Amino acid sequence: MYVATKNARHEVFLIGKIDGSGATAELARYHKTTDLEDGKDSENVRFVDQLDLDGDGTDEIVVEVTGYENEEFGIYRRQGGSWTQVHVGGQGGC
């Protein structure tokens, strides 16, 4: 999700939890892009999938992170009540 203004693009990737007491953010990644013409400082996070990669009964979340002439994939695991990035791979770029 993003909001674009005249001078910047504000991007947020959010994992939320809804329970009986309401909604809370469990993970929030924010990035501000100021080079709107070329996007050299851009970073876009896109949800790819959720699946139990390690067989522990709880899904991990896979995201793709793209930027100016690069991309990578990240894996997040829920540990101790919070989301932690446990792997980065597939990195490529110019």
Secondary structure, 3 states (H helix, E strand, C coil): CEEECCCCEEEEEEEEEEECCEEEEEEEEEEEECCCCCCCCCEEEEEEEEECCCCCCCCEEEEEEEECCEEEEEEEEEECCEEEEEEEEEEEEC
